[in-house]
Amino acid sequence: MNLDSRPKRGRQPRVSDMANRLVTTAALLLVTASSFSQEITGYRYLEQPVSARGLALGGTSISVVEPEMSLAEQNPSLLCPEMAGQAAISYTRYMGDVNMGYAAYAGRFLEVGGWSVGMRYIDYGDFHGYDEQGISTGSFGVKDMSLQGAVGYPVNDRLRVGAQAKFLYTSYESYSAYAMGVDLGLNYYNEASGNSISLTATNLGGQFKSLYEERKEHLPTQLNVGWSGELQHLPLCISVTAYHLLDWDHDYVDGSGLKHSFKDSEMVLNHLIFGVEWTTSDHFWLAASYNYRNQRRFSGQGGFLRGVGLGAGVNYRQLAFMMAYTSAHAGDGTLTFQFNYSF
């Protein structure tokens, strides 16, 4: 596969009840996500993007149709045959001693679909332990890891579905936990108009072994809807993503440590991400985004670049390099570096 090519979804056998399938699948995602919705207490690293392109587009990007396999990590229905033979690796310097990494490989599934396998991890650094008497017991590490596999398949020439299963492992000193999660995705893409609409239900599942017997950690189950549109006479793609739709009422603590609640119109903006991508050629792209929630959460008065994501990518033949910046926490900004290679 050449990274310069955009995905061209070949014609599949047409299905007469396409509208019924679309509505049924969307309803299934909504009901499934709602049934798993509960207090979110752990595994928040699963909400952090691993794709530099996705990070540049706001952190949650589920509708951009490009032959870039790490974009499908947030929406498995985007997996397609054009991604076959592509490997991706990314590294994120999150904050302090916290580091995140991701590696994955994609292949072709039944000629018209795509599959991927991958791993992500987050290392929180070293900590010092002490017993009840205050005597040091030495240092220990804290980390989370996810092993995952996904498949995407077309229903017809415009509609695709996908699913991703994740095995989650947590290690805190001598304690460990295990969990399973599933992501479901749906994408409708009209190549002629350049419009793409996606719906995802993410992190459905739970723990089957907890760190502490008396406390169960829940997965951050969420429902997201996204739209992307390519302008007809300009090399621009605009995206709007509605995310965290199962967590509508949301309080936040600003950079001054004060607790706030989003009000009326703010409540809508709190769930929207706006992104734009400029593709100057087949070898280069620039992206920018705005996330109102991050702006309000990570600064008392807005702050320069708070809530803004920026990124760029360049590719030559089989190799691609991407990097992105965003304010994903209350400290310094976050940088992600990514390499893709097509075998």
N, C-alpha and C positions, 0 to 999 in steps of 0.2 A: 504493500500500500504506500502511496505517496502522500505525505502530509499536506501537499499543496491542494489536493482535490477536496471539494466539498461533497458531502454525502448526497448521492442521487438515488433516492429510493425507487427501485425498479417497480414496475407494475406487478401487483399481486392479483390473484383471483378476486374479483369484485364480490362483495357481500351485500345482498339486497337490503338487509335489515341493519345497515351500518348505524343509523341513528339510534335504534333500539339498543344495539351493543354498546354504543358510547354512553347512553344514559344509564344502562344497567351497570356498566363497569364503574362509572363515576359514583353511582349510588352505593355500590359495594365498598369502594374506597372510603366514602364518607361514614357509612355505618361501622365499618371495621375500625377506623381510626377513633371514632367516638366511643366505641365500646372499650378501647384500651386507654382512653384518656383518663389520667389520674394525676395525683400530686407528683411533680417532678423533683426527685431528690438526688439523682445521680446520673452518671454517664453523659454529662453535658458536653464532653469532648466530641461526641457523635454529631453535634450540631455545628462543629467547626469545619469549614471547607478544606479540602485537600488539594483542590485545583487552583492554580494561580489565576487562571482565567475566571473561574467562578468567584474567587475572592475579589478580583477587580470589579466584577459585576454586582457586588453587594453582599457576597457571602452565601446567599441562597439563590442559585441560578438553575432553574429546572426546565426551561423552554428553549434555550439556545441550541439550534441544530447545527453542529459542526463536527468534523471528523476528529474530535479530540476526546479520547476515551475517559479522561478523568472527570469530564463534565457529567458523564453518565453515573458517577458515583452517587450523586444526589437524585438521579432519576434513571433507573435501569431501563426504562422504555426507550431511552435515547441510544442504547447499544444497537449497532448496525454493522453489516458486513464490511463497510469501508474502514472500520477500526481494526480489522483482523491483522494480527502480527505486530500490533503497536504495544510498546512497553512505556510505562510512565513511572517517574520517581520524583517526589517533591519533599522539600524540607521547609519547616516553618519555625522561625525564632519567635515564640509567642510572647513571653515576658519572663524576666529574671532567669532562673535556671530551667524554665519550662520549655521543652522542645517537642515538636510534632513531626512525624515522618509518614510517608505513604509510598507504596510500591504496588504496581498492578500490571497485568498483561491481558490483552483482549484477543479473542479468536472469532471465527465464523461459526454460526449455529444453524444447521440445516440449510445452508446456502443463502437464505434470505434474512437470517437473524444474526445476533451477536451474543457473545458471552464474555465474561471477565472473571478473573480471580485476583484477589489483592489482600493487602495487609496495611493497617494503619496503627500507629502507636503514639502515645504521649507519655513523656518522661517528665516527672515533676521535680527531679533533682534528688539530692541526698538530704536526709534528715538525721538528727541526733536523738537517740532514744535514752530514756532514763527509767529506772525502776521506782518502786514506791518510796524508797529511801533517798531518792535523788541521785543515785549512783549511775554513772553513764554505762549504758549497755552497748555502746558503739553506734555507728551510723547505719542507715538502711535506705533502700530505694523505694520509690513509689511510682508505679506505672500502670497504664491501661493499654490493652491491645485488642484489636479486632481483626479476625480472619473472615473474609467474605467472598462470596461467589454470586454472580448475577447473570441473568439472561434476558434478552429483549427480542421480541418477535412481532412481525407485522400481522395485523388482522386483515388489512387490505393495503392499497397503495398510499393511504394517508394516515391511517390509524395504527399505532403501535402500543403494545403493552409490555410490561417488564416486571421482574421481581428480583429481589436481592436478599439473601440470607446471611446473617452475621453471627459468628461465635465470638463472644466477648469474654475477655479474661482480665481480672484485676489483681494486682499484687501490692499489698500494703504491709511492709515489714514481714512478719511471719503469717499474715492473714491473706487469704485469697478468695476470690468470688468468680462465679461463672454465670453467664446469661446468654440467651438467644434473642435475636431480633430479626425482623423482616421489614423490608421496604417494598412498597407496591407503587408502580408508576403507570401513567397513561399519557400519551402524546398524540396530538393531531397536528399534522404538518401539511400545509398546502404549498407545494414547491413553486407553483405558478405565481401566487400572490406573495410568497415569502412570509406568511403568517404561521405561527406555531403556538399551540395552546397545550399546557400540561397540567396534570393533577397528580399529586403524590401524597401518600400516607406513609410516614417514616417511623421507624423504631417501634414497630408493633412487637410485643413480646414481654419478657421479664426474666428475673433471676431464677435459677434453680439451685444455686448455692450462694449464700450471702456472706459478707465479711464477718458479720456478727449475727448470731442466731436470733437475737431479738429485733433485728432491724433489716427490713427488705428495701433495697434500692429499686426505684422504678425507672424505666427507660423514658427518655424525653419524647414521647409520642406526639407527632404533629401532623397537621394537614396543611398543604401548600398548593396554591394555584398560580400559574405563571403564563404570561403572554409575551411573545417576541415578534417583532415585525421588521422586515427589511424595506427600506425606502427604495422607491422605484428608480430614482435618478441620482441618488447619492450613495456612496459606499458606507452607509450607516445602518446599524441594527439597533432598535430601541427595545428595551425590556422593562416590564412591570411585573413584580412578583408580590403576591399577597401571602405572607408566611405567618407561622405560629397562630393559625386560625382557631385552634382549640384552647388557646391561652389568651382569650380576648381581654379580660381585665388584668392589667399589668401595672404593678407599682415598680418604681425604680429609685435607686439612691444615686444622687449626682456626685460630681467630683468633690463637693464640699462635705459629703457625708450626710446630706439632708434627704429625707424620704419624700417622694412625690407620687402623685397619681396622674395618669394621662386624662385629659378632659375632652369630652365631646368630639370635636373635629380632630383633636390630637389622637384620639383613640383609633381613628382610621389610618392616619399617617403612621402611627406606631406599628402597623402591620404591612406597610408597603415599602418596597425597595425599587428604586429607579436606576436603570443602567443604560449605557449607550456604548456601542462598540464601533470603531472606525477601522475598516479594513482597507488600507491604502493599496494593497496588492495581495497576491497569493502568498507572499512571503513575510508579511508584517501586519500587525494589528495593534491598536491602542484601545483601551477601555477605561471607563470612569463610571462611578455610581454614587448614589446618595442614599443613606439609611438614617431616617429621622430618629428611630429608636436609639441608635448608637450615639447620635449627636446629643440627645437629651440625657442619656445615661452616663456618658463619660465626660461631661463637662457641665459646670453650673450655668454658664452663659452661652453655650454653643461651642466656642473654641475653634481655632483655625484647624481645618481638615478633620475635625471630629465628625464622624458619620460619612466621610468621603472615602471611597476606594479608588485606587489607580493601578493600572497595570499595562504591560506591553509584552509582545511576543514576536519572535523572529524564527523562521524556519528555513532550512536549506537542505534540499534533497530529503534524506531520511531523518535528519536531526532537527529538533525544535527546542528552543529555550524560552522560558517565560518567567516573569517575575511580577509580583503585585504587592501593594502596600494598602493597609487599612488600619483604622483605629478600632480594634476588636476588644479593647479592654481599657480600663481607666489609667493605665500607665502609658509607656511609650507605644508608638505604633508597631504593628506587626508586619513582618516581611516574609513572603513566601517565594521560594525559588523552585523551578520545576524543569526537568528535562524529559523529553519524549524521544523515543527512537522507534522507527518502523523497520522491521526485519523483512 
